[in-house]
């Protein structure tokens, strides 16, 4: 995939912007799952752990989007 700007109602948006939103949307069920089963009690810093999971999700989205066009 060629990372090109997206035209959103006449405004050019960087291609990473929808990927950032997508990773955030995917993090919501992960966070709810961890809260429901008390998994965040076992990590040293819950906010830092969730940020790391967010970065893993965002990296996976970018890698998948980059490999689709090849």
DSSP file (Angstrom, degrees, kcal/mol; ACC not computed):
  #  RESIDUE AA STRUCTURE BP1 BP2  ACC     N-H-->O    O-->H-N    N-H-->O    O-->H-N    TCO  KAPPA ALPHA  PHI   PSI    X-CA   Y-CA   Z-CA
    1    1 A X              0   0    0      0, 0.0     2,-0.7     0, 0.0    69,-0.1   0.000 360.0 360.0 360.0 137.5    0.0    0.0    0.0
    2    2 A X        -     0   0    0     67,-0.1     2,-1.0     1,-0.0    64,-0.0  -0.845 360.0-130.5 -92.1 121.0    1.2    3.5   -0.8
    3    3 A X        +     0   0    0     -2,-0.7     2,-0.3    63,-0.0    13,-0.0  -0.620  43.7 161.8 -75.9 105.4    0.6    5.7    2.2
    4    4 A X        -     0   0    0     -2,-1.0     9,-0.1     1,-0.1    -2,-0.0  -0.868  44.4 -88.7-123.4 157.4   -1.2    8.7    0.6
    5    5 A X        -     0   0    0     -2,-0.3     2,-0.4     9,-0.1     9,-0.2  -0.290  39.2-129.3 -64.1 149.1   -3.3   11.4    2.2
    6    6 A X  E     -A   13   0A   0      7,-2.8     7,-2.8     2,-0.0     2,-0.9  -0.846  11.2-133.8-100.8 135.6   -7.0   10.8    2.5
    7    7 A X  E     +A   12   0A   0     -2,-0.4     2,-0.7     5,-0.2     5,-0.2  -0.804  27.1 179.7 -91.2 109.5   -9.4   13.4    1.2
    8    8 A X  E >  S-A   11   0A   0      3,-3.0     3,-1.2    -2,-0.9    -2,-0.0  -0.876  72.3 -36.1-116.1  97.6  -12.1   13.8    4.0
    9    9 A X  T 3  S-     0   0    0     -2,-0.7    -1,-0.1     1,-0.3     3,-0.1   0.879 124.1 -44.8  55.9  42.4  -14.7   16.4    2.9
   10   10 A X  T 3  S+     0   0    0      1,-0.2     2,-0.5     0, 0.0    -1,-0.3   0.455 119.5 108.0  85.3   0.7  -12.0   18.5    1.2
   11   11 A X  E <   -A    8   0A   0     -3,-1.2    -3,-3.0     2,-0.0     2,-0.4  -0.945  67.8-130.7-113.5 128.8   -9.5   18.2    4.0
   12   12 A X  E     -A    7   0A   0     -2,-0.5     2,-0.4    -5,-0.2    -5,-0.2  -0.650  25.1-166.1 -80.7 129.3   -6.4   16.1    3.5
   13   13 A X  E     -A    6   0A   0     -7,-2.8    -7,-2.8    -2,-0.4     5,-0.0  -0.929  24.9-111.5-117.8 136.8   -5.8   13.7    6.4
   14   14 A X    >>  -     0   0    0     -2,-0.4     3,-1.3    -9,-0.2     4,-0.6  -0.356  27.5-122.0 -62.9 145.8   -2.6   11.9    7.1
   15   15 A X  H 3> S+     0   0    0      1,-0.3     4,-0.7     2,-0.2    -1,-0.1   0.717 109.2  62.7 -66.6 -18.9   -3.0    8.1    6.6
   16   16 A X  H 3> S+     0   0    0      1,-0.2     4,-2.4     2,-0.2    -1,-0.3   0.768  87.2  74.8 -75.2 -23.4   -1.9    7.4   10.2
   17   17 A X  H <> S+     0   0    0     -3,-1.3     4,-2.0     1,-0.2     5,-0.2   0.928  97.9  41.8 -59.8 -50.7   -4.9    9.3   11.6
   18   18 A X  H  X S+     0   0    0     -4,-0.6     4,-2.4     1,-0.2    -1,-0.2   0.835 113.5  55.2 -66.9 -27.3   -7.6    6.7   10.9
   19   19 A X  H  X S+     0   0    0     -4,-0.7     4,-2.3     2,-0.2    -2,-0.2   0.887 106.2  50.9 -69.0 -37.2   -5.1    4.0   12.0
   20   20 A X  H  X S+     0   0    0     -4,-2.4     4,-1.9     2,-0.2    -2,-0.2   0.923 112.4  46.3 -62.8 -44.9   -4.7    5.8   15.4
   21   21 A X  H  X S+     0   0    0     -4,-2.0     4,-2.4     1,-0.2    -2,-0.2   0.900 111.4  52.4 -65.1 -40.6   -8.5    5.9   15.8
   22   22 A X  H  X S+     0   0    0     -4,-2.4     4,-2.1     1,-0.2    -2,-0.2   0.894 108.9  49.0 -63.1 -40.3   -8.8    2.3   14.8
   23   23 A X  H  X S+     0   0    0     -4,-2.3     4,-1.5     2,-0.2    -1,-0.2   0.887 110.9  50.8 -66.4 -37.7   -6.3    1.2   17.3
   24   24 A X  H  X S+     0   0    0     -4,-1.9     4,-1.1     2,-0.2    -2,-0.2   0.906 109.6  50.3 -64.9 -41.1   -8.1    3.2   20.0
   25   25 A X  H  X S+     0   0    0     -4,-2.4     4,-0.7     1,-0.2     3,-0.3   0.884 111.1  49.1 -65.0 -37.8  -11.4    1.5   19.1
   26   26 A X  H  X S+     0   0    0     -4,-2.1     4,-0.9     1,-0.2    -1,-0.2   0.781 105.4  59.0 -71.4 -25.9   -9.8   -1.9   19.3
   27   27 A X  H  X S+     0   0    0     -4,-1.5     4,-2.8     1,-0.2     5,-0.2   0.790  90.6  71.7 -72.7 -27.2   -8.3   -1.0   22.7
   28   28 A X  H  X S+     0   0    0     -4,-1.1     4,-2.3    -3,-0.3     5,-0.2   0.933 101.0  41.0 -59.0 -51.0  -11.7   -0.4   24.2
   29   29 A X  H  X S+     0   0    0     -4,-0.7     4,-2.4     1,-0.2    -1,-0.2   0.859 114.2  54.2 -67.1 -31.2  -12.8   -4.0   24.3
   30   30 A X  H  X S+     0   0    0     -4,-0.9     4,-2.3     2,-0.2    -2,-0.2   0.927 110.3  46.4 -64.3 -43.1   -9.4   -5.1   25.5
   31   31 A X  H  X S+     0   0    0     -4,-2.8     4,-2.3     2,-0.2    -2,-0.2   0.902 112.8  49.2 -66.1 -41.4   -9.5   -2.7   28.4
   32   32 A X  H  X S+     0   0    0     -4,-2.3     4,-2.6    -5,-0.2    -1,-0.2   0.891 110.7  50.8 -65.1 -39.1  -13.1   -3.8   29.3
   33   33 A X  H  X S+     0   0    0     -4,-2.4     4,-1.9     2,-0.2     6,-0.2   0.925 111.5  47.6 -62.5 -44.7  -12.0   -7.4   29.2
   34   34 A X  H  <>S+     0   0    0     -4,-2.3     5,-2.0     1,-0.2     6,-0.8   0.871 114.0  47.5 -66.1 -36.7   -9.0   -6.7   31.5
   35   35 A X  H ><5S+     0   0    0     -4,-2.3     3,-0.7     3,-0.2    -2,-0.2   0.910 109.8  52.5 -68.8 -42.2  -11.2   -4.7   33.9
   36   36 A X  H 3<5S+     0   0    0     -4,-2.6    -2,-0.2     1,-0.2    -1,-0.2   0.886 117.5  36.0 -63.7 -39.6  -13.9   -7.3   34.0
   37   37 A X  T 3<5S-     0   0    0     -4,-1.9    -1,-0.2    -5,-0.2    -2,-0.2   0.353 109.3-117.8 -99.1   6.4  -11.6  -10.2   34.9
   38   38 A X  T X 5 +     0   0    0     -3,-0.7     3,-0.9    -4,-0.4     4,-0.2   0.784  65.0 142.9  69.0  28.8   -9.3   -8.1   37.1
   39   39 A X  G > < +     0   0    0     -5,-2.0     3,-1.3     1,-0.2    -4,-0.1   0.751  61.0  67.3 -74.2 -23.0   -6.2   -8.6   35.0
   40   40 A X  G >  S+     0   0    0     -6,-0.8     3,-0.9     1,-0.3    -1,-0.2   0.639  85.1  72.2 -74.3 -11.4   -4.9   -5.1   35.5
   41   41 A X  G <  S+     0   0    0     -3,-0.9    -1,-0.3     1,-0.2    -2,-0.2   0.734  93.7  56.2 -69.5 -21.0   -4.3   -5.9   39.2
   42   42 A X  G <  S+     0   0    0     -3,-1.3     2,-0.3    -4,-0.2    -1,-0.2   0.400  92.0  82.6 -96.2   2.3   -1.3   -8.1   38.1
   43   43 A X  S <  S-     0   0    0     -3,-0.9     3,-0.3    -4,-0.1     6,-0.0  -0.776  77.1-129.7-106.3 154.9    0.6   -5.4   36.2
   44   44 A X  S    S+     0   0    0     -2,-0.3     2,-0.4     1,-0.3    -1,-0.1   0.920  98.4  14.6 -68.0 -45.5    2.9   -2.8   37.8
   45   45 A X     >  -     0   0    0      1,-0.1     4,-2.4    -3,-0.0    -1,-0.3  -0.886  67.1-164.7-135.7 100.6    1.4    0.2   36.1
   46   46 A X  H  > S+     0   0    0     -2,-0.4     4,-2.5    -3,-0.3     5,-0.2   0.866  89.4  49.7 -58.2 -40.6   -2.0   -0.3   34.5
   47   47 A X  H  > S+     0   0    0      1,-0.2     4,-2.0     2,-0.2    -1,-0.2   0.908 112.7  47.4 -66.7 -39.8   -1.9    2.9   32.4
   48   48 A X  H  > S+     0   0    0      2,-0.2     4,-2.0     1,-0.2    -1,-0.2   0.880 111.5  51.5 -66.9 -38.0    1.5    2.2   31.1
   49   49 A X  H  X S+     0   0    0     -4,-2.4     4,-2.2     2,-0.2    -2,-0.2   0.923 110.3  48.0 -63.9 -44.7    0.5   -1.4   30.3
   50   50 A X  H  X S+     0   0    0     -4,-2.5     4,-2.4     1,-0.2    -2,-0.2   0.864 109.8  53.3 -66.2 -34.6   -2.6   -0.2   28.3
   51   51 A X  H  X S+     0   0    0     -4,-2.0     4,-2.2     2,-0.2    -1,-0.2   0.899 108.7  49.8 -64.7 -39.5   -0.4    2.3   26.5
   52   52 A X  H  X S+     0   0    0     -4,-2.0     4,-2.0     2,-0.2    -2,-0.2   0.897 110.4  49.3 -65.6 -40.2    1.9   -0.5   25.5
   53   53 A X  H  X S+     0   0    0     -4,-2.2     4,-2.5     2,-0.2    -2,-0.2   0.901 109.6  53.0 -64.3 -39.9   -1.0   -2.6   24.3
   54   54 A X  H  X S+     0   0    0     -4,-2.4     4,-2.7     1,-0.2    -2,-0.2   0.918 108.9  49.0 -59.8 -44.3   -2.3    0.4   22.3
   55   55 A X  H  X S+     0   0    0     -4,-2.2     4,-2.5     2,-0.2    -1,-0.2   0.871 109.8  51.6 -65.6 -36.1    1.1    0.7   20.6
   56   56 A X  H  X S+     0   0    0     -4,-2.0     4,-2.2     2,-0.2    -1,-0.2   0.925 111.8  46.8 -64.9 -43.7    1.2   -3.0   19.8
   57   57 A X  H  X S+     0   0    0     -4,-2.5     4,-2.3     2,-0.2    -2,-0.2   0.923 113.3  48.5 -63.3 -44.4   -2.3   -2.7   18.2
   58   58 A X  H  X S+     0   0    0     -4,-2.7     4,-2.3     1,-0.2    -2,-0.2   0.906 111.5  49.8 -63.7 -41.6   -1.3    0.4   16.3
   59   59 A X  H  X S+     0   0    0     -4,-2.5     4,-2.5     1,-0.2    -1,-0.2   0.899 110.3  50.5 -63.5 -40.5    1.9   -1.2   15.0
   60   60 A X  H  X S+     0   0    0     -4,-2.2     4,-2.4     2,-0.2    -2,-0.2   0.903 110.3  49.7 -64.6 -40.5    0.0   -4.3   13.9
   61   61 A X  H  X S+     0   0    0     -4,-2.3     4,-2.7     2,-0.2     5,-0.2   0.922 111.9  48.0 -64.0 -43.7   -2.5   -2.1   12.0
   62   62 A X  H  X S+     0   0    0     -4,-2.3     4,-2.0     1,-0.2    -2,-0.2   0.910 113.1  48.0 -64.6 -42.1    0.2   -0.2   10.3
   63   63 A X  H  X S+     0   0    0     -4,-2.5     4,-1.7     2,-0.2    -2,-0.2   0.902 113.5  46.8 -65.5 -41.4    2.1   -3.4    9.3
   64   64 A X  H  X S+     0   0    0     -4,-2.4     4,-1.0     2,-0.2    -2,-0.2   0.922 113.1  48.9 -66.8 -43.3   -1.1   -5.0    8.0
   65   65 A X  H  X S+     0   0    0     -4,-2.7     4,-0.6     1,-0.2     3,-0.2   0.860 112.1  50.0 -65.3 -34.1   -2.1   -1.9    6.0
   66   66 A X  H  < S+     0   0    0     -4,-2.0    -1,-0.2    -5,-0.2     4,-0.2   0.815 110.7  48.1 -73.5 -30.0    1.4   -1.7    4.6
   67   67 A X  H  < S+     0   0    0     -4,-1.7     3,-0.5     1,-0.2    -1,-0.2   0.607  94.7  75.3 -87.2 -10.7    1.5   -5.3    3.5
   68   68 A X  H  < S+     0   0    0     -4,-1.0    -1,-0.2     1,-0.2    -2,-0.1   0.900  96.3  47.0 -67.4 -39.8   -1.9   -5.3    1.8
   69   69 A X     <        0   0    0     -4,-0.6    -1,-0.2     1,-0.2    -2,-0.1   0.582 360.0 360.0 -80.6  -8.9   -0.7   -3.4   -1.3
   70   70 A X              0   0    0     -3,-0.5    -1,-0.2    -4,-0.2    -2,-0.1   0.484 360.0 360.0 -89.4 360.0    2.4   -5.5   -1.9
